[in-house]
Amino acid sequence: MTNVNVEIYLTELFSFFEKNTDELIKLVKIEQKSLFFERIRKASYFNFGLGEDFVLTKQQIVDICVLLNRGKTPNNNVRYFNGPFGKINLN
């Protein structure tokens, strides 16, 4: 079941990343673009189904990016990510 408001949000978000590919590459590899968009769509509709705000939170987007880049869901208790320049705070 689709919702007009959710589809407008997703269309705007996807068009932003289509126009600003460099911003997308900062989050995920370009080869994972369609998978990233699919995960964003599923998460947004999941929130909508729960009766919550369909706009994804910063943490939800971070979780999707980490999942795609690392291959596993991050532990919510871990607030740091070991990056190429040391520990990165995931607040």
HTML snippet that shows the backbone in 3Dmol.js (N, CA, C, O; Angstrom):
<script src="https://3Dmol.org/build/3Dmol-min.js"></script>
<div id="view" style="width:600px;height:400px;position:relative"></div>
<script>
const pdb = `
ATOM      1  N   MET A   1       0.846  -1.163   0.000  1.00  0.00           N
ATOM      2  CA  MET A   1       0.000   0.000   0.000  1.00  0.00           C
ATOM      3  C   MET A   1       0.903   1.241   0.000  1.00  0.00           C
ATOM      4  O   MET A   1       1.798   1.363   0.836  1.00  0.00           O
ATOM      5  N   THR A   2       0.666   2.128  -0.915  1.00  0.00           N
ATOM      6  CA  THR A   2       1.470   3.334  -1.002  1.00  0.00           C
ATOM      7  C   THR A   2       0.733   4.516  -0.394  1.00  0.00           C
ATOM      8  O   THR A   2      -0.494   4.522  -0.296  1.00  0.00           O
ATOM      9  N   ASN A   3       1.494   5.499   0.006  1.00  0.00           N
ATOM     10  CA  ASN A   3       0.951   6.716   0.569  1.00  0.00           C
ATOM     11  C   ASN A   3       1.549   7.881  -0.207  1.00  0.00           C
ATOM     12  O   ASN A   3       2.743   7.881  -0.506  1.00  0.00           O
ATOM     13  N   VAL A   4       0.735   8.863  -0.532  1.00  0.00           N
ATOM     14  CA  VAL A   4       1.184   9.990  -1.344  1.00  0.00           C
ATOM     15  C   VAL A   4       2.290  10.767  -0.632  1.00  0.00           C
ATOM     16  O   VAL A   4       3.282  11.138  -1.260  1.00  0.00           O
ATOM     17  N   ASN A   5       2.136  11.015   0.655  1.00  0.00           N
ATOM     18  CA  ASN A   5       3.144  11.780   1.393  1.00  0.00           C
ATOM     19  C   ASN A   5       4.480  11.046   1.445  1.00  0.00           C
ATOM     20  O   ASN A   5       5.539  11.660   1.307  1.00  0.00           O
ATOM     21  N   VAL A   6       4.427   9.744   1.643  1.00  0.00           N
ATOM     22  CA  VAL A   6       5.660   8.954   1.686  1.00  0.00           C
ATOM     23  C   VAL A   6       6.330   8.982   0.319  1.00  0.00           C
ATOM     24  O   VAL A   6       7.547   9.145   0.229  1.00  0.00           O
ATOM     25  N   GLU A   7       5.557   8.827  -0.735  1.00  0.00           N
ATOM     26  CA  GLU A   7       6.121   8.834  -2.085  1.00  0.00           C
ATOM     27  C   GLU A   7       6.728  10.194  -2.446  1.00  0.00           C
ATOM     28  O   GLU A   7       7.756  10.251  -3.120  1.00  0.00           O
ATOM     29  N   ILE A   8       6.105  11.277  -2.007  1.00  0.00           N
ATOM     30  CA  ILE A   8       6.671  12.604  -2.251  1.00  0.00           C
ATOM     31  C   ILE A   8       8.004  12.743  -1.522  1.00  0.00           C
ATOM     32  O   ILE A   8       8.974  13.242  -2.093  1.00  0.00           O
ATOM     33  N   TYR A   9       8.057  12.304  -0.268  1.00  0.00           N
ATOM     34  CA  TYR A   9       9.305  12.350   0.510  1.00  0.00           C
ATOM     35  C   TYR A   9      10.397  11.541  -0.184  1.00  0.00           C
ATOM     36  O   TYR A   9      11.522  12.014  -0.339  1.00  0.00           O
ATOM     37  N   LEU A  10      10.063  10.323  -0.600  1.00  0.00           N
ATOM     38  CA  LEU A  10      11.051   9.461  -1.239  1.00  0.00           C
ATOM     39  C   LEU A  10      11.508  10.026  -2.580  1.00  0.00           C
ATOM     40  O   LEU A  10      12.695   9.973  -2.902  1.00  0.00           O
ATOM     41  N   THR A  11      10.584  10.563  -3.357  1.00  0.00           N
ATOM     42  CA  THR A  11      10.940  11.150  -4.654  1.00  0.00           C
ATOM     43  C   THR A  11      11.900  12.319  -4.473  1.00  0.00           C
ATOM     44  O   THR A  11      12.881  12.438  -5.207  1.00  0.00           O
ATOM     45  N   GLU A  12      11.624  13.173  -3.510  1.00  0.00           N
ATOM     46  CA  GLU A  12      12.504  14.313  -3.241  1.00  0.00           C
ATOM     47  C   GLU A  12      13.878  13.848  -2.761  1.00  0.00           C
ATOM     48  O   GLU A  12      14.901  14.378  -3.196  1.00  0.00           O
ATOM     49  N   LEU A  13      13.902  12.866  -1.872  1.00  0.00           N
ATOM     50  CA  LEU A  13      15.167  12.347  -1.349  1.00  0.00           C
ATOM     51  C   LEU A  13      15.988  11.699  -2.459  1.00  0.00           C
ATOM     52  O   LEU A  13      17.189  11.946  -2.573  1.00  0.00           O
ATOM     53  N   PHE A  14      15.343  10.874  -3.271  1.00  0.00           N
ATOM     54  CA  PHE A  14      16.050  10.185  -4.352  1.00  0.00           C
ATOM     55  C   PHE A  14      16.534  11.172  -5.413  1.00  0.00           C
ATOM     56  O   PHE A  14      17.632  11.019  -5.947  1.00  0.00           O
ATOM     57  N   SER A  15      15.716  12.187  -5.720  1.00  0.00           N
ATOM     58  CA  SER A  15      16.144  13.164  -6.723  1.00  0.00           C
ATOM     59  C   SER A  15      17.327  13.987  -6.207  1.00  0.00           C
ATOM     60  O   SER A  15      18.186  14.389  -6.992  1.00  0.00           O
ATOM     61  N   PHE A  16      17.382  14.240  -4.902  1.00  0.00           N
ATOM     62  CA  PHE A  16      18.537  14.927  -4.330  1.00  0.00           C
ATOM     63  C   PHE A  16      19.800  14.112  -4.573  1.00  0.00           C
ATOM     64  O   PHE A  16      20.815  14.654  -5.012  1.00  0.00           O
ATOM     65  N   PHE A  17      19.744  12.818  -4.291  1.00  0.00           N
ATOM     66  CA  PHE A  17      20.923  11.977  -4.473  1.00  0.00           C
ATOM     67  C   PHE A  17      21.256  11.762  -5.948  1.00  0.00           C
ATOM     68  O   PHE A  17      22.422  11.568  -6.294  1.00  0.00           O
ATOM     69  N   GLU A  18      20.256  11.792  -6.815  1.00  0.00           N
ATOM     70  CA  GLU A  18      20.520  11.682  -8.250  1.00  0.00           C
ATOM     71  C   GLU A  18      21.253  12.918  -8.762  1.00  0.00           C
ATOM     72  O   GLU A  18      22.159  12.808  -9.588  1.00  0.00           O
ATOM     73  N   LYS A  19      20.862  14.096  -8.273  1.00  0.00           N
ATOM     74  CA  LYS A  19      21.491  15.343  -8.701  1.00  0.00           C
ATOM     75  C   LYS A  19      22.842  15.567  -8.031  1.00  0.00           C
ATOM     76  O   LYS A  19      23.723  16.205  -8.608  1.00  0.00           O
ATOM     77  N   ASN A  20      23.010  15.050  -6.823  1.00  0.00           N
ATOM     78  CA  ASN A  20      24.228  15.238  -6.032  1.00  0.00           C
ATOM     79  C   ASN A  20      24.883  13.876  -5.767  1.00  0.00           C
ATOM     80  O   ASN A  20      24.910  13.393  -4.635  1.00  0.00           O
ATOM     81  N   THR A  21      25.394  13.287  -6.812  1.00  0.00           N
ATOM     82  CA  THR A  21      25.983  11.958  -6.706  1.00  0.00           C
ATOM     83  C   THR A  21      27.155  11.937  -5.733  1.00  0.00           C
ATOM     84  O   THR A  21      27.397  10.924  -5.077  1.00  0.00           O
ATOM     85  N   ASP A  22      27.881  13.042  -5.633  1.00  0.00           N
ATOM     86  CA  ASP A  22      29.010  13.093  -4.717  1.00  0.00           C
ATOM     87  C   ASP A  22      28.563  12.933  -3.262  1.00  0.00           C
ATOM     88  O   ASP A  22      29.301  12.377  -2.448  1.00  0.00           O
ATOM     89  N   GLU A  23      27.373  13.409  -2.930  1.00  0.00           N
ATOM     90  CA  GLU A  23      26.834  13.231  -1.580  1.00  0.00           C
ATOM     91  C   GLU A  23      26.457  11.767  -1.336  1.00  0.00           C
ATOM     92  O   GLU A  23      26.630  11.254  -0.230  1.00  0.00           O
ATOM     93  N   LEU A  24      25.950  11.108  -2.358  1.00  0.00           N
ATOM     94  CA  LEU A  24      25.610   9.690  -2.238  1.00  0.00           C
ATOM     95  C   LEU A  24      26.862   8.859  -2.030  1.00  0.00           C
ATOM     96  O   LEU A  24      26.866   7.928  -1.225  1.00  0.00           O
ATOM     97  N   ILE A  25      27.921   9.188  -2.747  1.00  0.00           N
ATOM     98  CA  ILE A  25      29.173   8.434  -2.648  1.00  0.00           C
ATOM     99  C   ILE A  25      29.788   8.569  -1.257  1.00  0.00           C
ATOM    100  O   ILE A  25      30.511   7.678  -0.814  1.00  0.00           O
ATOM    101  N   LYS A  26      29.510   9.665  -0.570  1.00  0.00           N
ATOM    102  CA  LYS A  26      29.997   9.827   0.805  1.00  0.00           C
ATOM    103  C   LYS A  26      29.338   8.821   1.747  1.00  0.00           C
ATOM    104  O   LYS A  26      29.903   8.468   2.782  1.00  0.00           O
ATOM    105  N   LEU A  27      28.139   8.364   1.381  1.00  0.00           N
ATOM    106  CA  LEU A  27      27.394   7.443   2.244  1.00  0.00           C
ATOM    107  C   LEU A  27      27.603   5.981   1.865  1.00  0.00           C
ATOM    108  O   LEU A  27      27.895   5.150   2.726  1.00  0.00           O
ATOM    109  N   VAL A  28      27.455   5.665   0.576  1.00  0.00           N
ATOM    110  CA  VAL A  28      27.578   4.280   0.100  1.00  0.00           C
ATOM    111  C   VAL A  28      28.302   4.273  -1.239  1.00  0.00           C
ATOM    112  O   VAL A  28      28.449   5.308  -1.889  1.00  0.00           O
ATOM    113  N   LYS A  29      28.745   3.098  -1.634  1.00  0.00           N
ATOM    114  CA  LYS A  29      29.379   2.965  -2.946  1.00  0.00           C
ATOM    115  C   LYS A  29      28.331   3.177  -4.034  1.00  0.00           C
ATOM    116  O   LYS A  29      27.157   2.856  -3.845  1.00  0.00           O
ATOM    117  N   ILE A  30      28.754   3.713  -5.159  1.00  0.00           N
ATOM    118  CA  ILE A  30      27.817   4.027  -6.248  1.00  0.00           C
ATOM    119  C   ILE A  30      27.130   2.757  -6.754  1.00  0.00           C
ATOM    120  O   ILE A  30      25.996   2.813  -7.229  1.00  0.00           O
ATOM    121  N   GLU A  31      27.814   1.615  -6.653  1.00  0.00           N
ATOM    122  CA  GLU A  31      27.209   0.353  -7.091  1.00  0.00           C
ATOM    123  C   GLU A  31      26.045  -0.065  -6.194  1.00  0.00           C
ATOM    124  O   GLU A  31      25.212  -0.877  -6.596  1.00  0.00           O
ATOM    125  N   GLN A  32      25.987   0.488  -4.982  1.00  0.00           N
ATOM    126  CA  GLN A  32      24.941   0.125  -4.031  1.00  0.00           C
ATOM    127  C   GLN A  32      23.787   1.122  -4.022  1.00  0.00           C
ATOM    128  O   GLN A  32      22.941   1.089  -3.128  1.00  0.00           O
ATOM    129  N   LYS A  33      23.752   2.004  -5.009  1.00  0.00           N
ATOM    130  CA  LYS A  33      22.726   3.054  -5.050  1.00  0.00           C
ATOM    131  C   LYS A  33      21.313   2.473  -5.028  1.00  0.00           C
ATOM    132  O   LYS A  33      20.481   2.908  -4.232  1.00  0.00           O
ATOM    133  N   SER A  34      21.038   1.507  -5.882  1.00  0.00           N
ATOM    134  CA  SER A  34      19.675   0.959  -5.932  1.00  0.00           C
ATOM    135  C   SER A  34      19.320   0.221  -4.647  1.00  0.00           C
ATOM    136  O   SER A  34      18.178   0.282  -4.190  1.00  0.00           O
ATOM    137  N   LEU A  35      20.290  -0.475  -4.064  1.00  0.00           N
ATOM    138  CA  LEU A  35      20.040  -1.160  -2.792  1.00  0.00           C
ATOM    139  C   LEU A  35      19.821  -0.143  -1.665  1.00  0.00           C
ATOM    140  O   LEU A  35      18.979  -0.354  -0.792  1.00  0.00           O
ATOM    141  N   PHE A  36      20.571   0.946  -1.686  1.00  0.00           N
ATOM    142  CA  PHE A  36      20.399   2.022  -0.706  1.00  0.00           C
ATOM    143  C   PHE A  36      19.001   2.616  -0.815  1.00  0.00           C
ATOM    144  O   PHE A  36      18.324   2.801   0.196  1.00  0.00           O
ATOM    145  N   PHE A  37      18.567   2.916  -2.037  1.00  0.00           N
ATOM    146  CA  PHE A  37      17.230   3.472  -2.240  1.00  0.00           C
ATOM    147  C   PHE A  37      16.151   2.481  -1.798  1.00  0.00           C
ATOM    148  O   PHE A  37      15.143   2.880  -1.214  1.00  0.00           O
ATOM    149  N   GLU A  38      16.357   1.208  -2.071  1.00  0.00           N
ATOM    150  CA  GLU A  38      15.390   0.179  -1.664  1.00  0.00           C
ATOM    151  C   GLU A  38      15.276   0.119  -0.143  1.00  0.00           C
ATOM    152  O   GLU A  38      14.171   0.036   0.394  1.00  0.00           O
ATOM    153  N   ARG A  39      16.407   0.159   0.549  1.00  0.00           N
ATOM    154  CA  ARG A  39      16.404   0.112   2.021  1.00  0.00           C
ATOM    155  C   ARG A  39      15.737   1.360   2.610  1.00  0.00           C
ATOM    156  O   ARG A  39      14.994   1.274   3.588  1.00  0.00           O
ATOM    157  N   ILE A  40      16.009   2.507   2.007  1.00  0.00           N
ATOM    158  CA  ILE A  40      15.379   3.752   2.455  1.00  0.00           C
ATOM    159  C   ILE A  40      13.860   3.649   2.296  1.00  0.00           C
ATOM    160  O   ILE A  40      13.113   4.025   3.200  1.00  0.00           O
ATOM    161  N   ARG A  41      13.408   3.143   1.153  1.00  0.00           N
ATOM    162  CA  ARG A  41      11.974   2.987   0.898  1.00  0.00           C
ATOM    163  C   ARG A  41      11.336   2.044   1.925  1.00  0.00           C
ATOM    164  O   ARG A  41      10.283   2.353   2.483  1.00  0.00           O
ATOM    165  N   LYS A  42      11.973   0.897   2.173  1.00  0.00           N
ATOM    166  CA  LYS A  42      11.425  -0.065   3.136  1.00  0.00           C
ATOM    167  C   LYS A  42      11.348   0.522   4.535  1.00  0.00           C
ATOM    168  O   LYS A  42      10.353   0.335   5.235  1.00  0.00           O
ATOM    169  N   ALA A  43      12.400   1.237   4.949  1.00  0.00           N
ATOM    170  CA  ALA A  43      12.416   1.826   6.290  1.00  0.00           C
ATOM    171  C   ALA A  43      11.345   2.900   6.434  1.00  0.00           C
ATOM    172  O   ALA A  43      10.699   3.001   7.476  1.00  0.00           O
ATOM    173  N   SER A  44      11.160   3.693   5.399  1.00  0.00           N
ATOM    174  CA  SER A  44      10.158   4.750   5.452  1.00  0.00           C
ATOM    175  C   SER A  44       8.748   4.158   5.558  1.00  0.00           C
ATOM    176  O   SER A  44       7.934   4.623   6.356  1.00  0.00           O
ATOM    177  N   TYR A  45       8.469   3.143   4.759  1.00  0.00           N
ATOM    178  CA  TYR A  45       7.153   2.501   4.842  1.00  0.00           C
ATOM    179  C   TYR A  45       6.979   1.721   6.142  1.00  0.00           C
ATOM    180  O   TYR A  45       5.862   1.595   6.645  1.00  0.00           O
ATOM    181  N   PHE A  46       8.077   1.196   6.690  1.00  0.00           N
ATOM    182  CA  PHE A  46       8.004   0.521   7.987  1.00  0.00           C
ATOM    183  C   PHE A  46       7.581   1.519   9.063  1.00  0.00           C
ATOM    184  O   PHE A  46       6.697   1.231   9.869  1.00  0.00           O
ATOM    185  N   ASN A  47       8.217   2.699   9.074  1.00  0.00           N
ATOM    186  CA  ASN A  47       7.831   3.743  10.033  1.00  0.00           C
ATOM    187  C   ASN A  47       6.370   4.146   9.850  1.00  0.00           C
ATOM    188  O   ASN A  47       5.633   4.305  10.823  1.00  0.00           O
ATOM    189  N   PHE A  48       5.963   4.309   8.596  1.00  0.00           N
ATOM    190  CA  PHE A  48       4.587   4.695   8.297  1.00  0.00           C
ATOM    191  C   PHE A  48       3.607   3.635   8.804  1.00  0.00           C
ATOM    192  O   PHE A  48       2.554   3.967   9.348  1.00  0.00           O
ATOM    193  N   GLY A  49       3.956   2.363   8.625  1.00  0.00           N
ATOM    194  CA  GLY A  49       3.103   1.272   9.080  1.00  0.00           C
ATOM    195  C   GLY A  49       2.944   1.232  10.590  1.00  0.00           C
ATOM    196  O   GLY A  49       1.916   0.791  11.103  1.00  0.00           O
ATOM    197  N   LEU A  50       3.967   1.696  11.300  1.00  0.00           N
ATOM    198  CA  LEU A  50       3.895   1.739  12.766  1.00  0.00           C
ATOM    199  C   LEU A  50       3.147   2.967  13.274  1.00  0.00           C
ATOM    200  O   LEU A  50       2.925   3.116  14.476  1.00  0.00           O
ATOM    201  N   GLY A  51       2.763   3.841  12.352  1.00  0.00           N
ATOM    202  CA  GLY A  51       2.074   5.060  12.749  1.00  0.00           C
ATOM    203  C   GLY A  51       3.027   6.165  13.171  1.00  0.00           C
ATOM    204  O   GLY A  51       2.606   7.164  13.755  1.00  0.00           O
ATOM    205  N   GLU A  52       4.313   5.989  12.876  1.00  0.00           N
ATOM    206  CA  GLU A  52       5.313   6.991  13.219  1.00  0.00           C
ATOM    207  C   GLU A  52       5.559   7.901  12.024  1.00  0.00           C
ATOM    208  O   GLU A  52       4.962   7.729  10.962  1.00  0.00           O
ATOM    209  N   ASP A  53       6.440   8.866  12.213  1.00  0.00           N
ATOM    210  CA  ASP A  53       6.815   9.763  11.138  1.00  0.00           C
ATOM    211  C   ASP A  53       7.568   8.969  10.071  1.00  0.00           C
ATOM    212  O   ASP A  53       8.509   8.243  10.389  1.00  0.00           O
ATOM    213  N   PHE A  54       7.163   9.102   8.823  1.00  0.00           N
ATOM    214  CA  PHE A  54       7.785   8.333   7.745  1.00  0.00           C
ATOM    215  C   PHE A  54       9.145   8.886   7.335  1.00  0.00           C
ATOM    216  O   PHE A  54       9.895   8.212   6.629  1.00  0.00           O
ATOM    217  N   VAL A  55       9.474  10.101   7.767  1.00  0.00           N
ATOM    218  CA  VAL A  55      10.785  10.681   7.482  1.00  0.00           C
ATOM    219  C   VAL A  55      11.801   9.966   8.357  1.00  0.00           C
ATOM    220  O   VAL A  55      11.642   9.895   9.575  1.00  0.00           O
ATOM    221  N   LEU A  56      12.848   9.435   7.731  1.00  0.00           N
ATOM    222  CA  LEU A  56      13.826   8.652   8.468  1.00  0.00           C
ATOM    223  C   LEU A  56      14.642   9.525   9.406  1.00  0.00           C
ATOM    224  O   LEU A  56      14.961  10.675   9.104  1.00  0.00           O
ATOM    225  N   THR A  57      14.968   8.945  10.547  1.00  0.00           N
ATOM    226  CA  THR A  57      15.830   9.643  11.487  1.00  0.00           C
ATOM    227  C   THR A  57      17.277   9.528  11.030  1.00  0.00           C
ATOM    228  O   THR A  57      17.615   8.692  10.192  1.00  0.00           O
ATOM    229  N   LYS A  58      18.112  10.369  11.588  1.00  0.00           N
ATOM    230  CA  LYS A  58      19.539  10.319  11.277  1.00  0.00           C
ATOM    231  C   LYS A  58      20.097   8.934  11.607  1.00  0.00           C
ATOM    232  O   LYS A  58      20.893   8.388  10.842  1.00  0.00           O
ATOM    233  N   GLN A  59      19.686   8.364  12.739  1.00  0.00           N
ATOM    234  CA  GLN A  59      20.188   7.057  13.154  1.00  0.00           C
ATOM    235  C   GLN A  59      19.760   5.960  12.180  1.00  0.00           C
ATOM    236  O   GLN A  59      20.538   5.047  11.907  1.00  0.00           O
ATOM    237  N   GLN A  60      18.549   6.033  11.658  1.00  0.00           N
ATOM    238  CA  GLN A  60      18.101   5.037  10.689  1.00  0.00           C
ATOM    239  C   GLN A  60      18.937   5.099   9.415  1.00  0.00           C
ATOM    240  O   GLN A  60      19.288   4.061   8.854  1.00  0.00           O
ATOM    241  N   ILE A  61      19.257   6.294   8.959  1.00  0.00           N
ATOM    242  CA  ILE A  61      20.081   6.432   7.755  1.00  0.00           C
ATOM    243  C   ILE A  61      21.493   5.934   8.019  1.00  0.00           C
ATOM    244  O   ILE A  61      22.090   5.277   7.166  1.00  0.00           O
ATOM    245  N   VAL A  62      22.033   6.241   9.196  1.00  0.00           N
ATOM    246  CA  VAL A  62      23.365   5.744   9.566  1.00  0.00           C
ATOM    247  C   VAL A  62      23.356   4.220   9.610  1.00  0.00           C
ATOM    248  O   VAL A  62      24.286   3.585   9.113  1.00  0.00           O
ATOM    249  N   ASP A  63      22.326   3.629  10.195  1.00  0.00           N
ATOM    250  CA  ASP A  63      22.235   2.165  10.267  1.00  0.00           C
ATOM    251  C   ASP A  63      22.210   1.537   8.872  1.00  0.00           C
ATOM    252  O   ASP A  63      22.857   0.515   8.643  1.00  0.00           O
ATOM    253  N   ILE A  64      21.480   2.133   7.954  1.00  0.00           N
ATOM    254  CA  ILE A  64      21.414   1.615   6.580  1.00  0.00           C
ATOM    255  C   ILE A  64      22.781   1.729   5.915  1.00  0.00           C
ATOM    256  O   ILE A  64      23.221   0.798   5.240  1.00  0.00           O
ATOM    257  N   CYS A  65      23.449   2.852   6.098  1.00  0.00           N
ATOM    258  CA  CYS A  65      24.777   3.042   5.489  1.00  0.00           C
ATOM    259  C   CYS A  65      25.796   2.062   6.059  1.00  0.00           C
ATOM    260  O   CYS A  65      26.593   1.486   5.318  1.00  0.00           O
ATOM    261  N   VAL A  66      25.767   1.875   7.370  1.00  0.00           N
ATOM    262  CA  VAL A  66      26.693   0.929   7.990  1.00  0.00           C
ATOM    263  C   VAL A  66      26.393  -0.488   7.521  1.00  0.00           C
ATOM    264  O   VAL A  66      27.312  -1.259   7.248  1.00  0.00           O
ATOM    265  N   LEU A  67      25.130  -0.830   7.426  1.00  0.00           N
ATOM    266  CA  LEU A  67      24.746  -2.153   6.952  1.00  0.00           C
ATOM    267  C   LEU A  67      25.268  -2.410   5.547  1.00  0.00           C
ATOM    268  O   LEU A  67      25.782  -3.492   5.262  1.00  0.00           O
ATOM    269  N   LEU A  68      25.140  -1.428   4.672  1.00  0.00           N
ATOM    270  CA  LEU A  68      25.600  -1.596   3.296  1.00  0.00           C
ATOM    271  C   LEU A  68      27.124  -1.571   3.188  1.00  0.00           C
ATOM    272  O   LEU A  68      27.692  -2.269   2.348  1.00  0.00           O
ATOM    273  N   ASN A  69      27.782  -0.787   4.015  1.00  0.00           N
ATOM    274  CA  ASN A  69      29.232  -0.663   3.929  1.00  0.00           C
ATOM    275  C   ASN A  69      29.974  -1.744   4.705  1.00  0.00           C
ATOM    276  O   ASN A  69      31.084  -2.120   4.327  1.00  0.00           O
ATOM    277  N   ARG A  70      29.391  -2.239   5.760  1.00  0.00           N
ATOM    278  CA  ARG A  70      30.048  -3.219   6.606  1.00  0.00           C
ATOM    279  C   ARG A  70      29.438  -4.610   6.517  1.00  0.00           C
ATOM    280  O   ARG A  70      30.087  -5.592   6.878  1.00  0.00           O
ATOM    281  N   GLY A  71      28.209  -4.706   6.044  1.00  0.00           N
ATOM    282  CA  GLY A  71      27.576  -6.008   5.883  1.00  0.00           C
ATOM    283  C   GLY A  71      26.892  -6.535   7.119  1.00  0.00           C
ATOM    284  O   GLY A  71      26.444  -7.681   7.127  1.00  0.00           O
ATOM    285  N   LYS A  72      26.795  -5.730   8.173  1.00  0.00           N
ATOM    286  CA  LYS A  72      26.082  -6.168   9.366  1.00  0.00           C
ATOM    287  C   LYS A  72      25.425  -4.976  10.026  1.00  0.00           C
ATOM    288  O   LYS A  72      25.862  -3.841   9.836  1.00  0.00           O
ATOM    289  N   THR A  73      24.380  -5.219  10.799  1.00  0.00           N
ATOM    290  CA  THR A  73      23.679  -4.162  11.495  1.00  0.00           C
ATOM    291  C   THR A  73      24.508  -3.736  12.696  1.00  0.00           C
ATOM    292  O   THR A  73      25.005  -4.586  13.436  1.00  0.00           O
ATOM    293  N   PRO A  74      24.664  -2.443  12.899  1.00  0.00           N
ATOM    294  CA  PRO A  74      25.482  -1.999  14.035  1.00  0.00           C
ATOM    295  C   PRO A  74      24.797  -2.272  15.360  1.00  0.00           C
ATOM    296  O   PRO A  74      23.570  -2.324  15.445  1.00  0.00           O
ATOM    297  N   ASN A  75      25.602  -2.445  16.383  1.00  0.00           N
ATOM    298  CA  ASN A  75      25.090  -2.602  17.735  1.00  0.00           C
ATOM    299  C   ASN A  75      24.690  -1.218  18.229  1.00  0.00           C
ATOM    300  O   ASN A  75      25.505  -0.296  18.205  1.00  0.00           O
ATOM    301  N   ASN A  76      23.453  -1.062  18.674  1.00  0.00           N
ATOM    302  CA  ASN A  76      22.971   0.254  19.089  1.00  0.00           C
ATOM    303  C   ASN A  76      23.699   0.790  20.311  1.00  0.00           C
ATOM    304  O   ASN A  76      23.675   1.995  20.562  1.00  0.00           O
ATOM    305  N   ASN A  77      24.351  -0.087  21.080  1.00  0.00           N
ATOM    306  CA  ASN A  77      25.099   0.363  22.245  1.00  0.00           C
ATOM    307  C   ASN A  77      26.457   0.927  21.860  1.00  0.00           C
ATOM    308  O   ASN A  77      27.052   1.676  22.634  1.00  0.00           O
ATOM    309  N   VAL A  78      26.957   0.585  20.686  1.00  0.00           N
ATOM    310  CA  VAL A  78      28.245   1.075  20.230  1.00  0.00           C
ATOM    311  C   VAL A  78      28.033   2.457  19.623  1.00  0.00           C
ATOM    312  O   VAL A  78      27.285   2.607  18.657  1.00  0.00           O
ATOM    313  N   ARG A  79      28.678   3.446  20.180  1.00  0.00           N
ATOM    314  CA  ARG A  79      28.483   4.818  19.722  1.00  0.00           C
ATOM    315  C   ARG A  79      29.654   5.303  18.869  1.00  0.00           C
ATOM    316  O   ARG A  79      29.666   6.455  18.434  1.00  0.00           O
ATOM    317  N   TYR A  80      30.650   4.425  18.625  1.00  0.00           N
ATOM    318  CA  TYR A  80      31.803   4.815  17.831  1.00  0.00           C
ATOM    319  C   TYR A  80      32.021   3.834  16.695  1.00  0.00           C
ATOM    320  O   TYR A  80      31.703   2.650  16.813  1.00  0.00           O
ATOM    321  N   PHE A  81      32.552   4.322  15.620  1.00  0.00           N
ATOM    322  CA  PHE A  81      32.868   3.517  14.443  1.00  0.00           C
ATOM    323  C   PHE A  81      34.349   3.747  14.141  1.00  0.00           C
ATOM    324  O   PHE A  81      34.790   4.892  14.050  1.00  0.00           O
ATOM    325  N   ASN A  82      35.118   2.667  13.984  1.00  0.00           N
ATOM    326  CA  ASN A  82      36.530   2.804  13.660  1.00  0.00           C
ATOM    327  C   ASN A  82      36.680   3.072  12.174  1.00  0.00           C
ATOM    328  O   ASN A  82      36.475   2.183  11.348  1.00  0.00           O
ATOM    329  N   GLY A  83      37.037   4.299  11.842  1.00  0.00           N
ATOM    330  CA  GLY A  83      37.206   4.713  10.455  1.00  0.00           C
ATOM    331  C   GLY A  83      38.671   4.816  10.093  1.00  0.00           C
ATOM    332  O   GLY A  83      39.538   4.515  10.914  1.00  0.00           O
ATOM    333  N   PRO A  84      38.954   5.234   8.884  1.00  0.00           N
ATOM    334  CA  PRO A  84      40.344   5.325   8.442  1.00  0.00           C
ATOM    335  C   PRO A  84      41.154   6.379   9.194  1.00  0.00           C
ATOM    336  O   PRO A  84      42.384   6.340   9.174  1.00  0.00           O
ATOM    337  N   PHE A  85      40.472   7.332   9.865  1.00  0.00           N
ATOM    338  CA  PHE A  85      41.161   8.386  10.605  1.00  0.00           C
ATOM    339  C   PHE A  85      40.966   8.237  12.108  1.00  0.00           C
ATOM    340  O   PHE A  85      41.164   9.198  12.851  1.00  0.00           O
ATOM    341  N   GLY A  86      40.581   7.050  12.566  1.00  0.00           N
ATOM    342  CA  GLY A  86      40.370   6.824  13.981  1.00  0.00           C
ATOM    343  C   GLY A  86      38.910   6.609  14.291  1.00  0.00           C
ATOM    344  O   GLY A  86      38.116   6.295  13.404  1.00  0.00           O
ATOM    345  N   LYS A  87      38.550   6.781  15.564  1.00  0.00           N
ATOM    346  CA  LYS A  87      37.167   6.576  15.990  1.00  0.00           C
ATOM    347  C   LYS A  87      36.286   7.741  15.547  1.00  0.00           C
ATOM    348  O   LYS A  87      36.666   8.907  15.650  1.00  0.00           O
ATOM    349  N   ILE A  88      35.087   7.388  15.046  1.00  0.00           N
ATOM    350  CA  ILE A  88      34.109   8.382  14.613  1.00  0.00           C
ATOM    351  C   ILE A  88      32.867   8.215  15.488  1.00  0.00           C
ATOM    352  O   ILE A  88      32.339   7.110  15.615  1.00  0.00           O
ATOM    353  N   ASN A  89      32.408   9.297  16.084  1.00  0.00           N
ATOM    354  CA  ASN A  89      31.232   9.266  16.935  1.00  0.00           C
ATOM    355  C   ASN A  89      29.981   9.174  16.069  1.00  0.00           C
ATOM    356  O   ASN A  89      29.824   9.945  15.122  1.00  0.00           O
ATOM    357  N   LEU A  90      29.092   8.239  16.383  1.00  0.00           N
ATOM    358  CA  LEU A  90      27.862   8.024  15.613  1.00  0.00           C
ATOM    359  C   LEU A  90      26.647   8.626  16.294  1.00  0.00           C
ATOM    360  O   LEU A  90      25.576   8.018  16.283  1.00  0.00           O
ATOM    361  N   ASN A  91      26.783   9.797  16.884  1.00  0.00           N
ATOM    362  CA  ASN A  91      25.639  10.376  17.584  1.00  0.00           C
ATOM    363  C   ASN A  91      24.632  10.946  16.645  1.00  0.00           C
ATOM    364  O   ASN A  91      23.609  11.472  17.082  1.00  0.00           O
TER     365      ASN A  91
END
`;
const viewer = $3Dmol.createViewer("view");
viewer.addModel(pdb, "pdb");
viewer.setStyle({}, {cartoon: {color: "spectrum"}});
viewer.zoomTo();
viewer.render();
</script>
